[in-house]
């Protein structure tokens, strides 16, 4: 019996030792207030970055980190338009040639100087190597001609009005040619080098990436000594880290946790639009019941999109009648923030179309891919049944959904959300040309087709925007896609910080400042 | 020695079967290309990626190519990280071992005294309490327990850090989360095993010799009761290495479990294959180890 007591005592000691060990080690960065003088910014992401090969990924969250290490030639500000970064100035010489002038005296983190050769090396690599994931967004570039150390020309295969959009996004960071060519890609990937305000320090996969200030940066001096990007996949854990001050910024706060975060002293949430627009895609061919425009209109009018935003997303979205939302070239703002809902009229339309007693259709949606996707599909089905449309719901796991999506194997309607990393209407609407719509919507509107194809290569920016806006008007009436809402991102932040989330979801550390 | 060699030879077909099952499962459950490219990617882009990943070949050819490379220790490259899959997996092992060992310690520290105590005080209130607690501990899902521990001990009382790996403090909550379920199972096992032993003749003999109760319980009974317990421990250690999946994700612990979960989600085939292979080797090894420990605990067991 005595020995048992000893054992119990031992257990107790171990437990206490464990606790106290935890206490001493957890003091660093637990209380929000005490971290306020720290020069380290910690951001909790939902996933780890994928790679440092800026051409071989297409993940926004990875790019959000890269922008602190690499610079683009220019940046795309939703309000101010294109702004110089590594390029001082640029000019569109003819339909396929653009000339650029580089900023002088920029050095990479290893001391190498940036020249036009680096630009040529970077852009031609992604334009020519078709095994790279970003190749499709750069293969419009024919060649890059180096004129002098600081001057170069980009020649495109066809007129490419969206070239500047391409050069100010994912995959456009300029790489150090000499470093990569002498050391090899393996070394670069272990020890990446860019021109940005922060340089690589350490990467522990699925744990954290640490960057440190680049004191030689050509622009304003970096505001933080150290940046830490932590990978925390579980939503509730990310929220908890934010609440305890373990991180300063946490992405993707679930709508259900917003209230809890806002009620906690020292932390808050900010809501900001993203590029993703959720929509129903409908078949318009004559064999489908949705081939009748009246039916499509009735479906649109039967769905209360604002109610979905309010109830399921707790307000984290904006209704829209176009996919090209503000901040994108070619956006039609008259259709943004608008929605139609009139179940009475929907019933009349169905009767007019010859379905006074309603009909049946199948709606396919992914389960678990987008915020509340399953619930949204269920709610849509319920709303449609109110006007007499019986919906067979088909909710499937994403990879199975995606397979059928690629095979264009859906029935009357499917639910999906598209992003747009190009910030241009061309990418947003390209599934609606007659050629691309085949088998999916079978949308066949010659006028829209002509407008989209003309705008795609139109080098007159104003006329191009008009073409896209006109196309959006027609699409909003024809409804091959019924737009629901633009999703918002909810970011949790420590109140010691001043932070405005960007539409492109990038984290420019130097735009995040101490209060 | 002969026994060892035989056991090792026996593992080869098992490992082959595992590679085949994992290989097939991961290929019938979805297309990695669709997960790597955005919704807006064109058919051309998808095809060229499929081609460059070697997914156009017929399945048997893909499998034999894979086996051939496996023999040379090449598990292929991760699509996600663009780097050697095996080294990715091996890189994660220390973190997972650390967590597994800590969880096992938690489990032993809880289960051994409680199991013995509830056997010795059979049918008392104390026994009832422990047995009830064990059922509860076994029934609690790991992710739920983990989230609750974070809420109480990290958010409300701020005793332990929420997530990540680094200090001893970071280890406490995930180790308790994982250790609790095992502790519950082991407590019940130790209790029943002890009960059985305590009824046996040699215990009665020991008592009639006038030996103290504590010597009887700790030396005579416990050591004999250990044999089934060791089996469970060895098996659990192996499961821990592969079974930290959910707990590692909840605590953002950068180990094998989290790597495997994300690789499965993204159909990162090479990594899933390498990780399951390594886990399988651990399961086999720990079974072997359990066999060897029996022999040490009970010299009557001989392997021929």
Interface residues (C-beta under 8 A of the other chain):
Chain A: X1 X2 X3 X4 X7 X8 X11 X14 X18 X19 X21 X22 X23 X24 X25 X26 X30 X31 X47 X50 X51 X53 X56 X58 X130 X131 X133 X135 X136 X189 X204 X205 X206 X207 X208 X230 X231 X232 X233 X234 X236 X237 X240 X241 X243 X244 X246 X397 X398 X399 X400 X402 X403 X405 X406 X416 X417 X418 X419 X420 X421 X427 X430 X431
Chain B: X29 X30 X31 X34 X35 X36 X37 X38 X39 X40 X41 X42 X43 X44 X45 X46 X48 X49 X52 X80 X81 X82 X83 X88 X91 X92 X109 X110 X112 X113 X116 X117 X120 X147 X150 X151 X154 X155 X158 X159 X160 X161 X162 X163 X164 X165 X166 X167 X168 X169 X170 X172 X213 X214 X217 X218 X249 X250 X251 X252 X254 X258 X259 X261 X262 X267
